[in-house]
């Protein structure tokens, strides 16, 4: 009688650590992430500086204002607080690769080899896609939206937007476009976790187009330019996600146990 083959050994066997050790490692990872954000804030504070960072952020709007018009501050502390908020936001974005690496380094020891093949590419691609969404919004969408809005302004009105209101608008738009560019990641995760099949995702195309325009109408200003600029990339990225999901599923399957 032939002997049954021994079951495959667990990759994580013997790697368990006490709970306190995990807490200490988590503390160290958080400290390193905060140091990275702090260093980025120090560098950006020295050059180009908080005020200059706001000028860069406001450039797409200022370029489309009437000649001589500028932004205004309606609060006493706005000229100080608004640039400081932008400095912290920019510092976090600059340090984001380090922050994500610390997260990855903390969770990686508890993952199987086939799971690491899935998680690390998703972390990198989601970061790159978020930055692409923010860049697309800043370099293309803002210019078109502000130009479109100013074309409707009566000549008897001088536009002078408040700097704090503009910051809130910019952050909401950055978040909307950054998350929109994460559509492929969401599609890949749903397909890889067997929540929905590739065939179902393909069948959902028509509904997703309608959903994309509904979302664009809700999260963007009530102008056709920003709505189209959000909805059209969302539909394209959905198709990219379906293609990427097929590739990920093929290369990140768990190894088959021998019988």
C-alpha positions as CSV (number, residue, x, y, z in Angstrom):
1,X,0.0,0.0,0.0
2,X,1.5,3.3,-1.1
3,X,1.9,6.0,1.6
4,X,-0.1,9.2,1.4
5,X,2.1,12.3,0.6
6,X,2.7,14.5,3.6
7,X,0.6,17.7,3.6
8,X,2.4,20.9,2.5
9,X,4.0,22.8,5.4
10,X,2.4,26.1,6.4
11,X,4.6,29.0,5.2
12,X,3.8,30.9,8.3
13,X,4.4,28.2,10.8
14,X,6.7,29.3,13.6
15,X,6.4,33.0,12.7
16,X,3.9,33.9,15.5
17,X,4.9,36.7,17.8
18,X,3.6,37.8,21.1
19,X,0.9,40.6,21.0
20,X,3.1,43.0,22.8
21,X,5.8,42.5,20.1
22,X,3.3,43.4,17.5
23,X,2.3,46.6,19.4
24,X,5.9,47.6,19.7
25,X,6.5,47.1,16.0
26,X,3.4,49.0,15.1
27,X,4.6,51.9,17.3
28,X,8.0,51.9,15.6
29,X,6.3,51.9,12.1
30,X,4.1,54.8,13.1
31,X,7.0,56.8,14.4
32,X,9.0,56.2,11.2
33,X,6.0,57.3,9.1
34,X,5.5,60.5,11.3
35,X,9.2,61.2,11.0
36,X,9.0,61.0,7.2
37,X,6.0,63.4,7.2
38,X,7.9,65.7,9.5
39,X,11.0,65.8,7.3
40,X,8.9,66.4,4.3
41,X,7.1,69.3,6.1
42,X,10.5,70.8,7.1
43,X,11.9,70.7,3.6
44,X,8.7,72.1,2.1
45,X,8.6,74.8,4.7
46,X,12.1,75.9,3.8
47,X,11.5,75.6,0.0
48,X,9.3,76.6,-1.6
49,X,7.5,77.6,1.6
50,X,3.8,77.5,2.7
51,X,2.8,80.7,0.9
52,X,4.4,79.7,-2.3
53,X,2.7,76.3,-2.1
54,X,-0.7,78.1,-1.9
55,X,0.3,80.2,-4.9
56,X,1.1,77.1,-6.9
57,X,-2.3,75.6,-5.8
58,X,-4.2,78.7,-6.7
59,X,-2.4,79.3,-10.1
60,X,-5.2,77.5,-12.2
61,X,-7.8,79.8,-10.7
62,X,-5.8,83.0,-10.8
63,X,-4.9,82.4,-14.4
64,X,-8.6,82.6,-15.3
65,X,-9.6,85.5,-13.1
66,X,-10.1,89.0,-14.6
67,X,-6.9,91.1,-14.9
68,X,-6.0,92.5,-11.5
69,X,-8.3,90.2,-9.5
70,X,-6.9,88.1,-6.7
71,X,-8.2,85.8,-4.0
72,X,-9.2,87.3,-0.7
73,X,-9.1,86.2,3.0
74,X,-12.4,86.8,4.9
75,X,-11.0,85.5,8.2
76,X,-8.4,87.1,10.3
77,X,-6.3,83.9,10.7
78,X,-6.9,82.5,7.2
79,X,-3.6,83.9,5.7
80,X,-1.8,81.8,8.3
81,X,-3.9,78.7,8.7
82,X,-4.7,78.0,5.0
83,X,-1.0,77.9,3.8
84,X,-0.3,75.8,6.9
85,X,-3.0,73.3,6.0
86,X,-1.6,73.1,2.5
87,X,1.9,72.5,3.9
88,X,0.7,69.5,5.9
89,X,-1.3,68.1,3.0
90,X,1.7,68.4,0.7
91,X,4.0,66.9,3.3
92,X,1.8,63.8,3.7
93,X,1.6,63.3,-0.1
94,X,5.4,63.6,-0.5
95,X,5.9,61.1,2.4
96,X,3.1,58.8,1.2
97,X,5.5,56.2,-0.4
98,X,7.4,55.9,3.0
99,X,4.1,55.7,4.9
100,X,2.8,53.0,2.6
101,X,6.1,51.1,2.9
102,X,5.8,51.1,6.7
103,X,2.2,49.7,6.4
104,X,3.5,47.0,4.0
105,X,6.4,46.1,6.2
106,X,4.1,45.6,9.1
107,X,1.6,43.3,7.4
108,X,3.9,41.5,5.0
109,X,5.2,38.9,7.5
110,X,1.6,37.7,8.1
111,X,0.9,37.1,4.4
112,X,1.4,34.0,2.3
113,X,3.7,34.2,-0.8
114,X,0.7,34.3,-3.2
115,X,-0.9,37.0,-1.1
116,X,2.3,39.1,-1.2
117,X,2.2,38.9,-5.0
118,X,-1.2,40.5,-4.9
119,X,-0.8,43.1,-2.1
120,X,2.4,44.8,-3.1
121,X,1.4,45.5,-6.7
122,X,-1.9,46.9,-5.5
123,X,-0.3,49.2,-2.9
124,X,2.1,50.6,-5.6
125,X,-0.5,50.9,-8.3
126,X,-3.1,52.4,-6.1
127,X,-0.6,55.1,-5.0
128,X,0.4,55.8,-8.6
129,X,-3.2,56.0,-9.7
130,X,-4.2,58.4,-6.9
131,X,-1.4,60.7,-7.8
132,X,-2.4,60.5,-11.5
133,X,-6.0,61.5,-10.6
134,X,-4.8,64.5,-8.6
135,X,-2.4,65.5,-11.4
136,X,-5.1,65.1,-14.0
137,X,-7.4,67.3,-11.9
138,X,-4.8,70.0,-11.4
139,X,-3.2,70.3,-14.8
140,X,-6.3,69.7,-17.0
141,X,-9.7,69.8,-15.2
142,X,-9.1,73.0,-13.1
143,X,-8.1,75.1,-16.1
144,X,-11.1,74.0,-18.2
145,X,-13.6,74.3,-15.3
146,X,-12.4,77.8,-14.2
147,X,-12.4,79.0,-17.7
148,X,-15.9,77.7,-18.3
149,X,-17.2,79.2,-15.1
150,X,-15.6,82.6,-15.7
151,X,-17.2,82.7,-19.2
152,X,-20.6,83.0,-17.5
153,X,-19.6,85.7,-15.0
154,X,-21.4,89.1,-15.8
155,X,-19.0,92.0,-16.6
156,X,-20.5,93.9,-13.7
157,X,-19.1,91.4,-11.2
158,X,-15.5,91.2,-10.1
159,X,-14.6,87.7,-9.0
160,X,-12.7,87.5,-5.7
161,X,-12.9,84.0,-4.3
162,X,-12.1,83.3,-0.6
163,X,-8.9,81.4,-0.1
164,X,-10.4,79.1,2.5
165,X,-13.4,78.3,0.3
166,X,-11.0,77.6,-2.6
167,X,-8.9,75.2,-0.5
168,X,-12.1,73.3,0.4
169,X,-13.1,73.1,-3.2
170,X,-9.6,71.9,-4.3
171,X,-9.4,69.2,-1.6
172,X,-12.8,67.9,-2.5
173,X,-11.9,67.8,-6.2
174,X,-8.5,66.2,-5.6
175,X,-10.2,63.5,-3.4
176,X,-12.9,62.9,-6.1
177,X,-10.5,62.5,-8.9
178,X,-8.0,60.6,-6.8
179,X,-10.6,58.0,-5.8
180,X,-12.0,57.9,-9.3
181,X,-8.6,56.7,-10.6
182,X,-8.8,53.9,-8.0
183,X,-11.6,52.2,-10.0
184,X,-9.3,49.6,-11.5
185,X,-8.0,48.7,-8.0
186,X,-11.6,48.2,-6.8
187,X,-12.5,46.0,-9.8
188,X,-9.3,43.9,-9.3
189,X,-10.0,43.3,-5.6
190,X,-13.7,42.4,-6.2
191,X,-12.8,39.9,-8.9
192,X,-9.8,38.5,-7.0
193,X,-11.8,37.9,-3.9
194,X,-14.5,36.2,-6.0
195,X,-17.1,38.7,-5.0
196,X,-18.0,39.1,-8.6
197,X,-16.9,37.3,-11.7
198,X,-15.2,38.8,-14.8
199,X,-18.2,37.9,-16.9
200,X,-20.5,39.8,-14.5
201,X,-18.2,42.8,-14.6
202,X,-18.4,42.8,-18.4
203,X,-22.2,42.6,-18.3
204,X,-22.3,45.5,-15.8
205,X,-20.6,47.9,-18.3
206,X,-23.8,49.6,-19.4
207,X,-25.0,50.2,-15.8
208,X,-21.5,51.4,-14.8
209,X,-21.6,54.1,-17.5
210,X,-24.9,55.4,-16.0
211,X,-23.5,55.1,-12.5
212,X,-20.4,57.1,-13.5
213,X,-22.4,60.0,-14.8
214,X,-24.6,60.0,-11.7
215,X,-21.5,60.0,-9.4
216,X,-19.9,62.8,-11.5
217,X,-23.1,64.9,-11.2
218,X,-23.1,64.5,-7.4
219,X,-19.5,65.1,-6.5
220,X,-18.4,67.8,-9.0
221,X,-19.7,71.3,-9.5
222,X,-22.8,71.7,-11.6
223,X,-21.0,72.3,-14.9
224,X,-20.7,69.9,-17.8
225,X,-16.9,70.2,-18.1
226,X,-16.0,68.8,-14.7
227,X,-18.8,66.2,-14.9
228,X,-17.5,64.8,-18.2
229,X,-13.9,65.1,-17.0
230,X,-14.8,62.8,-14.1
231,X,-17.3,60.4,-15.8
232,X,-15.3,59.6,-19.0
233,X,-12.1,58.6,-17.3
234,X,-14.1,56.5,-14.8
235,X,-15.6,54.5,-17.7
236,X,-12.2,54.0,-19.3
237,X,-10.6,53.0,-16.0
238,X,-13.4,50.4,-15.5
239,X,-12.3,48.7,-18.7
240,X,-8.7,48.9,-17.5
241,X,-9.8,47.2,-14.3
242,X,-11.4,44.3,-16.1
243,X,-8.3,43.7,-18.1
244,X,-6.0,44.0,-15.0
245,X,-8.3,41.7,-13.0
246,X,-7.8,38.9,-15.5
247,X,-4.0,39.3,-15.3
248,X,-4.0,39.4,-11.5
249,X,-6.2,36.4,-11.1
250,X,-3.9,34.4,-13.4
251,X,-0.7,35.3,-11.5
252,X,-1.8,35.4,-7.9
253,X,-3.6,32.2,-7.4
254,X,-2.8,30.2,-4.3
255,X,-0.7,27.0,-5.0
256,X,-2.7,23.9,-5.5
257,X,-2.2,21.3,-2.7
258,X,-1.1,17.9,-4.0
259,X,-3.6,15.2,-3.3
